[in-house]
Amino acid sequence: MDAKAAAERPIQQDEKTALQAEIINMLFGSNLKSFIVASLVAITLAYVEYDQVNNIILFSWCVIFCFVYGLRFYTTLYFQRHSADYPTDYWLNIFRLSTLACGMAWGFAGYYFLSETNEVAHKAFITLVIVGVTGGQWWYML
């Protein structure tokens, strides 16, 4: 029985690795759509909050957003060219870290924009945007 279990273990490991590779391909494959949607939402948020938020805070958040999403876009392009050069665990961790960084960028927007805005309508808009974007990205972290 031990010999049979030992013989089946590499097959199970290969299936697990193939499944994980397919999941990672799907995750990185949807990154471009996520990048486009997040950019459109960020532009809309910056436009709507331009008169409500201190311009230095707004500009700083835009720089952070562009940096984080630029890195995510770069890692997606790098993955497309070099996915076979690294193990699947490496790419999964890179994806998780980039998703965490993007979530933190949106969290900064919520924290700083909500503290700067006094109007209820703007606070409601910011809250809906942040909840929508982070809710849409949260399942990637799993």
C-alpha positions as CSV (number, residue, x, y, z in Angstrom):
1,M,0.0,0.0,0.0
2,D,2.8,2.4,0.8
3,A,4.4,1.8,-2.6
4,K,1.1,2.4,-4.4
5,A,0.6,5.7,-2.4
6,A,4.1,6.8,-3.2
7,A,3.5,6.1,-6.9
8,E,0.3,8.1,-6.9
9,R,1.8,11.1,-5.1
10,P,3.7,12.5,-8.2
11,I,0.5,12.2,-10.3
12,Q,-1.5,14.1,-7.7
13,Q,1.2,16.7,-7.4
14,D,1.4,17.2,-11.2
15,E,-2.4,17.6,-11.4
16,K,-2.3,20.1,-8.5
17,T,0.5,22.1,-10.3
18,A,-1.4,22.1,-13.6
19,L,-4.6,23.2,-11.9
20,Q,-2.7,26.0,-10.1
21,A,-1.1,27.1,-13.3
22,E,-4.4,27.3,-15.0
23,I,-5.9,29.4,-12.2
24,I,-2.9,31.7,-12.3
25,N,-3.3,32.1,-16.1
26,M,-6.9,33.0,-15.5
27,L,-6.1,35.5,-12.8
28,F,-3.4,37.3,-14.9
29,G,-5.6,37.0,-17.9
30,S,-8.2,39.2,-16.3
31,N,-5.7,41.8,-15.1
32,L,-6.0,44.0,-18.2
33,K,-9.8,44.3,-17.8
34,S,-9.4,45.1,-14.1
35,F,-6.7,47.7,-14.9
36,I,-9.0,49.5,-17.4
37,V,-12.0,49.5,-15.1
38,A,-10.1,50.6,-12.1
39,S,-8.5,53.4,-14.1
40,L,-11.8,54.6,-15.3
41,V,-13.3,54.5,-11.8
42,A,-10.2,56.4,-10.4
43,I,-10.5,59.1,-13.1
44,T,-14.2,59.5,-12.3
45,L,-13.5,59.7,-8.6
46,A,-10.7,62.2,-9.0
47,Y,-13.0,64.3,-11.3
48,V,-15.9,64.3,-8.9
49,E,-13.8,65.0,-5.8
50,Y,-11.6,67.7,-7.4
51,D,-13.5,70.5,-5.7
52,Q,-14.0,68.7,-2.4
53,V,-10.6,67.4,-1.6
54,N,-7.3,69.2,-1.1
55,N,-5.5,69.1,-4.4
56,I,-2.2,67.9,-2.8
57,I,-4.0,64.9,-1.3
58,L,-5.8,64.2,-4.6
59,F,-2.6,64.5,-6.6
60,S,-0.7,62.3,-4.1
61,W,-3.4,59.6,-4.3
62,C,-3.3,59.8,-8.1
63,V,0.5,59.3,-8.1
64,I,0.2,56.3,-5.7
65,F,-2.6,54.8,-7.8
66,C,-0.6,55.2,-11.0
67,F,2.5,53.7,-9.4
68,V,0.6,50.7,-7.9
69,Y,-1.4,49.9,-11.0
70,G,1.6,50.6,-13.2
71,L,3.5,47.9,-11.3
72,R,0.5,45.5,-11.6
73,F,0.4,46.2,-15.4
74,Y,4.1,45.6,-15.7
75,T,3.9,42.3,-13.7
76,T,1.1,41.2,-16.0
77,L,3.2,41.9,-19.1
78,Y,6.2,40.1,-17.5
79,F,4.0,37.1,-16.6
80,Q,2.9,36.8,-20.2
81,R,6.5,36.7,-21.4
82,H,8.2,34.7,-18.6
83,S,5.5,32.6,-16.9
84,A,7.4,29.4,-17.5
85,D,10.6,30.7,-15.9
86,Y,9.2,30.8,-12.4
87,P,7.1,28.3,-10.3
88,T,3.4,28.8,-9.9
89,D,3.7,29.7,-6.2
90,Y,5.9,32.6,-7.1
91,W,3.3,34.0,-9.6
92,L,0.5,33.4,-7.1
93,N,2.3,35.4,-4.4
94,I,3.1,38.2,-6.9
95,F,-0.5,38.4,-7.8
96,R,-1.6,38.4,-4.2
97,L,0.8,41.2,-3.3
98,S,-0.2,43.3,-6.3
99,T,-3.9,42.9,-5.3
100,L,-3.1,43.9,-1.8
101,A,-1.2,47.0,-3.0
102,C,-4.2,48.0,-5.2
103,G,-6.6,47.5,-2.3
104,M,-4.4,49.6,-0.1
105,A,-4.4,52.4,-2.7
106,W,-8.2,52.4,-2.8
107,G,-8.1,52.3,1.0
108,F,-6.0,55.4,1.1
109,A,-8.5,57.1,-1.2
110,G,-11.3,56.2,1.2
111,Y,-9.4,57.4,4.3
112,Y,-8.1,60.7,2.9
113,F,-11.1,61.6,0.7
114,L,-13.7,60.9,3.4
115,S,-11.8,62.9,6.0
116,E,-11.6,65.9,3.6
117,T,-15.2,65.9,2.4
118,N,-18.0,67.4,4.4
119,E,-21.0,66.8,2.1
120,V,-23.0,63.7,2.6
121,A,-23.5,63.1,-1.1
122,H,-19.8,63.0,-1.7
123,K,-19.2,60.7,1.2
124,A,-21.8,58.4,-0.1
125,F,-20.3,58.4,-3.5
126,I,-16.8,57.7,-2.2
127,T,-18.1,54.9,0.0
128,L,-19.9,53.3,-2.9
129,V,-16.8,53.5,-5.1
130,I,-14.5,52.1,-2.5
131,V,-16.8,49.3,-1.5
132,G,-17.5,48.4,-5.2
133,V,-13.8,48.3,-6.2
134,T,-12.4,46.5,-3.2
135,G,-15.4,44.1,-3.1
136,G,-14.6,43.2,-6.8
137,Q,-10.9,42.6,-6.1
138,W,-11.2,40.9,-2.7
139,W,-12.0,37.4,-4.1
140,Y,-8.7,37.6,-6.0
141,M,-6.9,37.4,-2.6
142,L,-8.2,34.0,-1.8
